[in-house]
Each structure stands twice: as structure tokens, then as C-alpha cells.
Amino acid sequence: MPLLRPLRYLAKALVAVDSPRQLAAGLALGFALGLIPKTSLLATLGLVVLAALQVNLAAAYGAAALASLFSSLADPLAHAVGHALLVKAAFLAPLWTALYNLPVVPWTGFNNTVTLGWTVLGALLAYPIYRAAVPWCERYRESIGARLRQYKVVQLLLGADLGSKAAGS
């Protein structure tokens, strides 16, 4: 059934046998991507990179959604970082001018203080989030996956035959 396909993909991703590092990388990259405003080409490029890497996409999309919810609350911080890089750091003016004169780069929105600020902050936060998430993922990955596999809804989404126990008896 086509309507259940996204839910099936989500269930498979949540109970996947990914390594803790793939799960943590998905969390970190998804969080960094979720901070970037979605109206820029940077967000689209981030999705392409995320899809090309071997990370847990469910964790990445969940972290991106969570970061997107709260990023607007800290937009003043991102604006301050972007303003410092675009306006106050005069030595970077030739770089910004050269980038702006390239064919596609202006579509990334790097000349917006909030977009640049969140891009830089996301890049700076990705590694610490990854390092913090690896031990947590190592500890809880198998127990959460095992718990989720017990639910009938997850079994149905994964394609397990619930009637096999009754049929085999």
C-alpha cells in the first residue's frame, strides 16, 4: 500500500542494524542540517550529502526536525555569528565578493547573516554532538531496537507475518 511506504521506511530505519557510529553520525549531521534555513540551496545540498553518506536517515531526519523546531529561538545568536563574519571581519570581504560572483553560490544564501551563522554553528556543533551521541547509541541502540520490534505495528510495517505462529501450531 503506497500510503504506508513512508511509515515502513521509518520503521526499517528505526530498527535497522546500523552501527552506533552510523546512528550517531545521522544524529549529528541531521542536527546540523536542521539548523540551516530551509529556503537556501545549502539545505538542499545538505540533504544530498546526507543521502549519499551511510548514516541512519531516520535519526538524521528526526534530529533535523527537532533542530528546526528550536533553531528560530536562537536566530539572534546565528545572526550575531553571521554578522561578525560578513560585516565585522573586513579581511573576509574579498572572499565574500569572489563567492558572490560565482554562478551558483549566491543561491546558497551565504550572504544572509542568519543562514551563514547557522551554517557555521551547525558545522562547529556536528562533531561534539557526534562524540556525545556515540556512547549513548552504543548503550541504547540494541535495547530500543528490540523493544520496537515487539510492537505489532512495527512488525506489520516491516512485513512480518503475524499469523505465522497460529499457522505453524
C-alpha positions in Angstrom: 0.0 0.0 0.0 1.6 3.3 -1.1 0.3 5.3 1.9 2.2 3.1 4.3 5.5 3.2 2.4 6.9 6.2 4.4 6.0 4.6 7.6 7.6 1.3 6.5 10.8 3.2 5.7 10.7 4.9 9.1 10.2 1.5 10.9 13.0 -0.1 9.0 15.3 2.8 9.8 14.5 2.8 13.5 15.1 -0.9 13.9 18.0 -1.1 11.5 21.1 -2.9 12.5 23.3 0.2 11.9 26.4 0.6 13.9 26.3 3.1 16.8 28.6 5.3 14.8 26.2 5.5 11.8 23.4 6.3 14.2 25.4 9.0 16.0 26.5 10.4 12.6 22.9 10.6 11.5 22.0 12.5 14.7 24.9 14.9 14.4 24.5 15.6 10.6 20.7 15.8 10.9 21.0 18.3 13.7 23.5 20.5 11.8 21.2 20.3 8.7 18.1 21.2 10.8 19.7 24.5 11.9 20.2 25.8 8.3 17.2 27.8 7.0 15.3 25.6 4.5 15.0 28.4 1.9 18.6 28.2 0.9 20.4 25.9 -1.5 22.7 24.9 1.4 19.8 22.9 2.9 19.2 21.1 -0.3 22.9 20.4 -0.7 22.9 19.1 2.9 20.1 16.7 2.1 22.0 15.4 -0.9 25.2 14.9 1.2 23.1 13.2 3.9 21.5 10.8 1.4 24.9 10.0 -0.1 26.5 9.0 3.3 25.9 5.8 5.1 24.2 7.2 8.2 20.9 6.3 9.8 18.4 8.5 7.9 15.6 8.2 10.5 17.9 9.6 13.1 19.1 12.3 10.8 15.6 13.4 9.8 14.4 13.2 13.4 17.3 15.3 14.6 16.8 17.8 11.7 13.1 18.2 12.6 14.0 18.7 16.3 16.7 21.3 15.4 14.3 23.1 13.0 11.8 23.5 15.8 14.1 25.2 18.2 16.5 27.0 15.8 14.2 30.0 15.4 14.5 30.6 19.1 18.3 31.1 18.8 18.2 33.1 15.5 19.7 36.2 17.2 22.8 34.1 18.1 23.1 32.9 14.4 22.6 36.5 13.3 25.4 37.7 15.5 27.8 35.0 14.2 26.8 35.7 10.6 27.1 39.5 11.1 30.6 39.1 12.6 31.7 37.1 9.6 30.0 39.1 6.9 30.3 42.7 8.2 32.8 42.9 11.1 35.5 40.7 9.6 36.6 43.1 6.9 39.5 40.8 5.9 36.9 38.3 4.6 35.3 40.9 2.2 37.3 39.8 -0.8 36.2 36.1 -0.2 32.6 37.1 0.1 32.8 39.1 -3.1 34.5 36.3 -5.0 32.0 33.8 -3.8 29.1 36.1 -4.7 30.4 36.5 -8.3 30.4 32.7 -8.9 27.5 31.3 -10.9 25.5 29.2 -8.3 27.0 30.2 -5.0 24.6 33.2 -4.4 21.7 30.8 -4.3 23.2 29.2 -1.2 22.1 32.3 0.8 25.6 32.6 2.4 25.2 36.4 2.2 22.3 36.2 4.7 23.6 36.6 8.3 21.3 34.0 9.8 22.0 31.4 7.1 25.7 31.9 7.4 25.6 31.9 11.2 23.6 28.7 11.3 25.8 27.0 8.7 28.9 27.8 10.7 27.3 26.9 14.1 26.0 23.7 12.7 29.4 22.8 11.3 31.0 23.6 14.6 28.4 21.6 16.7 28.3 18.5 14.5 31.5 16.9 15.8 30.7 17.4 19.6 27.2 16.1 19.0 28.6 13.1 17.3 31.1 12.4 20.1 28.4 12.8 22.7 26.0 10.6 20.8 28.3 7.6 20.2 28.3 6.3 23.8 24.5 6.8 24.1 23.9 5.0 20.8 26.2 2.1 21.9 24.3 1.7 25.1 20.7 2.0 23.9 20.7 1.0 20.2 20.0 -2.7 20.7 17.6 -2.3 23.6 15.5 0.3 21.8 15.5 -1.7 18.5 14.5 -4.9 20.3 11.7 -3.0 22.1 10.4 -1.5 18.9 10.4 -4.9 17.1 8.0 -6.3 19.7 5.2 -3.9 18.6 2.7 -5.5 16.2 2.5 -2.2 14.2 6.3 -2.3 13.6 6.1 -6.0 12.7 3.3 -5.2 10.2 5.3 -2.3 8.7 8.4 -4.5 8.4 6.4 -7.1 6.6 6.5 -9.8 9.2 3.7 -12.4 9.0 1.8 -12.1 12.3 -0.3 -15.2 11.6 2.8 -17.5 11.2 2.6 -18.5 14.9 -1.0 -19.5 14.6 -0.5 -21.2 11.2 2.5 -23.2 12.5 0.7 -24.5 15.5 
